Amino acid sequence: MDIQFILMMVIFVAALFYVARIVYRNISPKKGQCATGCGKCGADFSKVPDTKS
């Protein structure tokens, strides 16, 4: 086996792992968050001062 082929296969497997991880993170259910995954539903506003007068 030639070094270029081995290097190419390592890069290919790493890219495949990276894409699979992104897909898995997007479709897996997240605890304490809504389905959109934007993060605004999990924000803690308890320490924000109330500005209503």
C-alpha positions in Angstrom: 0.0 0.0 0.0 1.2 3.4 -0.8 1.3 6.2 1.7 -1.0 8.5 -0.4 -3.8 5.9 -0.3 -3.5 5.4 3.5 -3.5 9.2 4.0 -6.5 9.6 1.7 -8.4 6.9 3.6 -7.6 8.5 7.0 -8.9 11.9 5.7 -12.0 10.2 4.2 -12.8 8.4 7.5 -12.3 11.6 9.5 -14.6 13.5 7.2 -17.2 10.8 7.3 -17.1 10.8 11.1 -17.4 14.6 11.2 -20.5 14.6 9.0 -22.1 11.7 10.9 -21.5 13.6 14.1 -23.2 16.7 12.8 -26.2 14.7 11.5 -26.5 12.8 14.8 -26.4 16.0 16.9 -29.1 17.6 14.7 -31.5 14.6 15.0 -30.9 13.4 18.5 -33.3 14.7 21.2 -31.9 17.3 23.5 -32.8 17.5 27.1 -34.4 20.7 28.3 -34.5 22.3 24.8 -37.3 22.7 22.3 -37.2 21.0 18.9 -35.6 23.9 17.0 -32.3 23.6 18.9 -31.7 27.4 18.8 -31.2 27.5 22.6 -33.5 30.4 23.4 -36.0 28.1 25.1 -33.4 27.1 27.7 -32.3 30.6 28.6 -32.4 31.6 32.2 -34.0 35.0 32.7 -34.2 34.9 36.5 -31.2 37.1 37.0 -32.3 39.8 34.5 -33.7 42.9 36.4 -37.3 43.8 35.8 -37.5 47.2 34.0 -41.2 47.6 34.4 -42.1 50.7 36.4 
